[in-house]
Amino acid sequence: MTARRAASSFAILLNFFWLQPLLAEQSAPPADLDVFVARVLKTFEVPGLSIAIVKDGQVVLTKGYGIRKMGDSAPVDEHTLFGIGSNTKAFTSALLASLVDEGKISWDDKVYERLPGFQMYDSYASHEMTIRDLLTHKSGMGLGEGDLLFWPHTTYSRKDIIYRLRFMKPQSSFRSHYAYDNLMYLAAGEIIAAVTGKAWEENVRDRILTPLGMSATNLTNASWASNDNYAWPHSKLPGELQPIDFVPLDNAAPAGSINSSASEMARWILLQLNHGKFPDSDKRLFSEEQSKQMWSPQTILPVGDPPAPLAALKANFADYGLGWGLRDYRGHKLIGHSGGVAGFVSRVQMVPDERLGIVVLTNAEEGGAMDSIEYYLLDHYLNLPRTDWVKAFRDAELAQEQQASEEMKKQANSRAAKSSPSLSLEKYAGAYNDVWYGPSTIRMENGKLVFTLDHTPKAIGDLEHWQYDTFKTHWRDRTIEDAFLTFALKPDGDIDHFTMVAVSPLADFSFDYQDLYFTPVVHSTRRP
């Protein structure tokens, strides 16, 4: 070796050792992360949460905070399982991508050719719907339309739910508008089963969880043992935070049933940032080409003005890919998704050009908690000025709650409280049917009306007269959003039908009461 080459090699070696502390410092989480999270837990009243951070191909942090369940002392750690809700959708998309790579399907295969019997209300959509369309939220159905077929938990199977798509009237023409839906992902899961001969669950375990080493992650909350390390769901009922029961999602599994932890979701993020390549392996779940497909705009989303406290988050573009949301933040493209099931909300966010991934899992329905942590970490890793995101998201939340409260006060103030129903109460009782949901019953109980959605075991509500022929359903299970029932009469005084609408402006869109149209069974000529 010449003296010059020796000197050059020494300089490279010196630079390598000098850079290591700098690189480690750039990858390290904020020094005050624990203090920040403690403030988040207190401000948003979240019992527990966990965080995963991936940077430059390494897991930088997996850590739990708080407790698994109010009233118990068991702490959340990096291995505690949380419901990840709609973050499940990216797993379903990834399975399809792997089948595309294997030549078993293409993104643009017609759904009816892969899923015999598939039918939408609109015949054109039935014939032209592709696998790609199933994942992009532009089927023509309304926001959350049909979610009441599985949420709250129903007795319907996946096949039952998909069959009933043919009875759901579209809200817009096919491919013309974005409206988030879950039912198309059920159909996507059934295509995976039809093509492989194995259930969606088997495919997730065999193709994703086992190769990734996600051994604790599971696909149902129905079989947990009391000593398992899982977080309990929490909700405010009404106003006071408390533990609630787990809601089974087995009949909607491809859209939102996965339960996972910070430590195992970190491995999922590593695979995503590696464009389908398994960590520490040359094997792939899907190719770079399919990664590009999933992260490419498929549906353009409207970009509105965020609430005033969150003005800095206004995006220049927003799109939906295949199981992923796309937008920008301060000049960086973000790939991510949120997830929500009863008592849990979660966030997965990636910045591909920074090789950065963030996961936040929580056991309360407080989006401001996960979002404030997300942007706090993004600002840190993108070297941006600090913003008090806890205050910003809390202020936005309070403003939204205030607006909803004012709207409900207007409802109450404009109510004709002294009005009476057109009929005696017992004449409202009877069997009813909605063309896509199916049967409901109104019965007399102790001199009052009780309403049930007959395929939803927990949907039992006491009807209180509101005004004229409108009644308010006060569900006995307080995790279900209350609804108004309004009856329409025929000229002879018989009931023609009743419709429903959520009472609260803050009701989750999955309570799609507005899509229901119940007719008395004795008068109905529609298919049950």
Rosetta blueprint (number, residue, H / E / L):
1 M L
2 T L
3 A H
4 R H
5 R H
6 A H
7 A H
8 S H
9 S H
10 F H
11 A H
12 I H
13 L H
14 L H
15 N H
16 F H
17 F H
18 W H
19 L H
20 Q H
21 P H
22 L H
23 L H
24 A H
25 E H
26 Q H
27 S H
28 A L
29 P L
30 P L
31 A L
32 D L
33 L H
34 D H
35 V H
36 F H
37 V H
38 A H
39 R H
40 V H
41 L H
42 K H
43 T H
44 F H
45 E L
46 V L
47 P L
48 G E
49 L E
50 S E
51 I E
52 A E
53 I E
54 V E
55 K E
56 D L
57 G L
58 Q E
59 V E
60 V E
61 L E
62 T E
63 K E
64 G E
65 Y E
66 G E
67 I E
68 R L
69 K L
70 M L
71 G L
72 D L
73 S L
74 A L
75 P E
76 V L
77 D L
78 E L
79 H L
80 T L
81 L E
82 F E
83 G E
84 I L
85 G H
86 S H
87 N H
88 T H
89 K H
90 A H
91 F H
92 T H
93 S H
94 A H
95 L H
96 L H
97 A H
98 S H
99 L H
100 V H
101 D H
102 E L
103 G L
104 K L
105 I L
106 S L
107 W L
108 D L
109 D L
110 K E
111 V H
112 Y H
113 E H
114 R H
115 L L
116 P L
117 G L
118 F L
119 Q L
120 M L
121 Y L
122 D L
123 S H
124 Y H
125 A H
126 S H
127 H H
128 E H
129 M L
130 T E
131 I H
132 R H
133 D H
134 L H
135 L L
136 T L
137 H L
138 K L
139 S L
140 G L
141 M L
142 G L
143 L L
144 G L
145 E L
146 G L
147 D H
148 L H
149 L H
150 F L
151 W L
152 P L
153 H L
154 T L
155 T L
156 Y L
157 S L
158 R H
159 K H
160 D H
161 I H
162 I H
163 Y H
164 R H
165 L H
166 R H
167 F H
168 M L
169 K L
170 P L
171 Q L
172 S L
173 S L
174 F L
175 R L
176 S L
177 H L
178 Y L
179 A L
180 Y L
181 D L
182 N L
183 L H
184 M H
185 Y H
186 L H
187 A H
188 A H
189 G H
190 E H
191 I H
192 I H
193 A H
194 A H
195 V H
196 T H
197 G L
198 K L
199 A L
200 W H
201 E H
202 E H
203 N H
204 V H
205 R H
206 D H
207 R H
208 I H
209 L H
210 T H
211 P H
212 L H
213 G L
214 M L
215 S L
216 A L
217 T L
218 N E
219 L L
220 T L
221 N L
222 A L
223 S L
224 W L
225 A L
226 S L
227 N L
228 D L
229 N L
230 Y E
231 A L
232 W L
233 P L
234 H E
235 S E
236 K E
237 L L
238 P L
239 G L
240 E L
241 L E
242 Q E
243 P E
244 I L
245 D L
246 F L
247 V L
248 P L
249 L L
250 D H
251 N H
252 A H
253 A H
254 P H
255 A H
256 G H
257 S L
258 I L
259 N E
260 S E
261 S L
262 A H
263 S H
264 E H
265 M H
266 A H
267 R H
268 W H
269 I H
270 L H
271 L H
272 Q H
273 L H
274 N L
275 H L
276 G L
277 K E
278 F L
279 P L
280 D L
281 S L
282 D L
283 K L
284 R E
285 L L
286 F L
287 S L
288 E H
289 E H
290 Q H
291 S H
292 K H
293 Q H
294 M H
295 W L
296 S L
297 P L
298 Q L
299 T E
300 I E
301 L L
302 P L
303 V L
304 G L
305 D L
306 P L
307 P L
308 A H
309 P H
310 L H
311 A H
312 A H
313 L H
314 K L
315 A L
316 N L
317 F L
318 A E
319 D E
320 Y E
321 G L
322 L L
323 G L
324 W L
325 G E
326 L E
327 R E
328 D E
329 Y E
330 R L
331 G L
332 H E
333 K E
334 L E
335 I E
336 G E
337 H E
338 S E
339 G E
340 G E
341 V E
342 A L
343 G L
344 F E
345 V E
346 S E
347 R E
348 V E
349 Q E
350 M E
351 V E
352 P H
353 D H
354 E H
355 R L
356 L E
357 G E
358 I E
359 V E
360 V E
361 L E
362 T E
363 N L
364 A L
365 E L
366 E L
367 G H
368 G H
369 A H
370 M H
371 D H
372 S H
373 I H
374 E H
375 Y H
376 Y H
377 L H
378 L H
379 D H
380 H H
381 Y H
382 L L
383 N L
384 L L
385 P L
386 R L
387 T L
388 D L
389 W H
390 V H
391 K H
392 A H
393 F H
394 R H
395 D H
396 A H
397 E H
398 L H
399 A H
400 Q H
401 E H
402 Q H
403 Q H
404 A H
405 S H
406 E H
407 E H
408 M H
409 K H
410 K H
411 Q H
412 A H
413 N H
414 S H
415 R L
416 A L
417 A L
418 K L
419 S L
420 S L
421 P L
422 S L
423 L L
424 S L
425 L H
426 E H
427 K H
428 Y L
429 A L
430 G E
431 A E
432 Y E
433 N E
434 D E
435 V L
436 W L
437 Y L
438 G E
439 P E
440 S E
441 T E
442 I E
443 R E
444 M E
445 E E
446 N L
447 G L
448 K E
449 L E
450 V E
451 F E
452 T E
453 L E
454 D L
455 H L
456 T L
457 P L
458 K L
459 A L
460 I E
461 G E
462 D E
463 L E
464 E E
465 H E
466 W E
467 Q E
468 Y L
469 D L
470 T E
471 F E
472 K E
473 T E
474 H E
475 W E
476 R L
477 D L
478 R L
479 T L
480 I L
481 E L
482 D L
483 A E
484 F E
485 L E
486 T E
487 F E
488 A E
489 L E
490 K L
491 P L
492 D L
493 G L
494 D L
495 I E
496 D E
497 H E
498 F E
499 T E
500 M E
501 V E
502 A E
503 V L
504 S L
505 P L
506 L L
507 A L
508 D L
509 F L
510 S L
511 F L
512 D L
513 Y H
514 Q H
515 D H
516 L L
517 Y E
518 F E
519 T E
520 P E
521 V L
522 V L
523 H L
524 S L
525 T L
526 R L
527 R L
528 P L
